């Protein structure tokens, strides 16, 4: 299976996924695109993302080049999910550090685990961006559709990590309280906020209205850079 997958606008434009963790993701999000790939019976995907979580040691031999933006575990898993061993994460980062002319994006739904990892292993250089998925501020919606920590814990623990470059991804965006979302994200002080809608149309999510989404973008733009993903541009016209 070719692990160097160019992403499209549904993820992060211009990034390349680097997926050194195999096994079944414990989050089991209802909108997961990998689940859709399973229904298409793609043997490479099924083999890599089935069974127990594991480090893909072959991935640690990959030449990551220079001048690239790598999205770590951008497909199929979460680098800080429960069950992912910190030693694996450290080995992955050590490998990335051999290629310092790249940018690396680390994103999680378990920011408490990310915080614990950095407490044990120390800070990252500035060519790393660390972020969370924050689809909503609503615990009930998160429990029904998304894995990982509850939204408030994600936002809180990311805000507690001492790192210069942070980002937040609100995708797939779901119903939210404007004041709460803005306050949480302001506390994180992110470099970027990405906003996108659900791309897995076989799953219907409780989405905000166009007007509610624009209001969120307006408030966030007062203190950070907001990037609208391609799957949201037509909706927000």
Secondary structure, DSSP 8 states (H G I E B T S, - for coil): ----EE--TTS-TT-EEE--EES--TT--TT-HHHHHHHTT-HHHHHHTSSS-EE-GGGGG----SS-EEEET-SS--TTSTT--HHHHHHHHHHHTT-TTSEEEEEES-HHHHHHHHHHH----TTEEEEEE---S-HHHHHHH--SS-HHHHHHHHHHS--S-EEEEETT-----HHHHHHHHHHHT-SEEEE-----TTS------HHHHHHHHHHHTTTSEEEE-HHHHTTT-
